[in-house]
Amino acid sequence: MIKVEGLYTALGDFVLDEINLQVNPGEFFILSGPTGSGKSIVLESIAGLVPIKRGAIYLNGKNIISQKPEKRNISICYQDYNLFPHMSVSKNIWYGVNFKKDKGAIKYKNNFDRLVDLLKISHLLNRRPENLSGGEKQRVSLARALIVEPEILLLDEPLSALDPNTKEKIQWEIKKIHDELKMTTIMVTHSFQEAHCLGDRMAVMNEGKILQSGAIDEIFQYPKSEFVADFVGMKTLIDLNKEEAILFGVNEPIRLGIRPENILLSKGSLDTDYEFRGEIIEIIDFGMHKEIKISNCGKVYIAFLTINRLLEMKINLGDTVTLGFNHEHINLINY
């Protein structure tokens, strides 16, 4: 288990402020947030690569804040792989073992064989990094990180530089490795698809602070602030006065949030807890789906429709439709 308490550090003008975080044994934890929010600095703090002003980092109950990086038994993989260009793939994988006191132990040879097989890189062992594709480099980087049996694996946007097809393959390989090895993992990513596929829990950061942490679905369905709601794609955020809020069981002004996939549309009626009539004021093409904006009494709701559903409904700009959603899908955010 890794536990971060009151972590504070300053790098130039940027401040990482009072970070509190706990990742349980065997958990796959997602750290997300906009660019420049401090996600990578949190990883590097855990790895011992940046100076800490105050706070504590506990690994299995022991404060490792004063330990050197090589003594922490924590591996980190970056998006740019950081492979040694003058070494073969095989030597790159073995590199970290050289710093282990028991480097001659048979377990490392067993780990090597297992990871090479698991990551399907046996045919690459004699090549150098310059002769590898991005996906191959990431596989080698993962093998190098895992061969030393780290207690914590840190992944800093490991898939961001890959093309979509390769990204999907590596993603499933990471999931397979995690499921098999039960490695406690913290991964930085901007991808919601990666978060849902890989993560058990997540935290959202902004400006050096953790704004919310919890189960993946909890954060996406019930964000606690407008910033988190906007970041995780809760596109409908509507201010309600006291009278309007009563409809949703609240007796004070509040902000209503609903995810676009939870808003249903129909030309007729809907069997939902809440129904309104509105005019379609915009249709935006996102390829695999359409974003539909519907205006009701000056308030704009945003829904997603698949292309097939849009064609089936035969709706166009200016049409009047029924929009509906259920009580369990509403999220109320205090001002």
Secondary structure, DSSP 4 states (H G I P E B T S, - for coil): -EEEEEEEEEETTEEEEEEEEEE-TT-EEEEE-STTSSHHHHHHHHHT-S--SEEEEEETTEE-TTS-GGGTTEEEEETT----TTS-HHHHHHGGGGGSTTTT-HHHHHHHHHHHHHTT-GGGTTS-GGGS-HHHHHHHHHHHHHTT--SEEEEESTTTTS-HHHHHHHHHHHHHHHHHH--EEEEE-S-HHHHHHH-SEEEEEETTEEEEEEEHHHHHHS-SSHHHHHHTT--EEEEE-HHHHHTTT-SS-EEEEE-GGG-EEESS---SSEEEEEEEEEEEE-SSEEEEEEEETTEEEEEEEEHHHHHHHT--TT-EEEEEE-GGG-EEE--
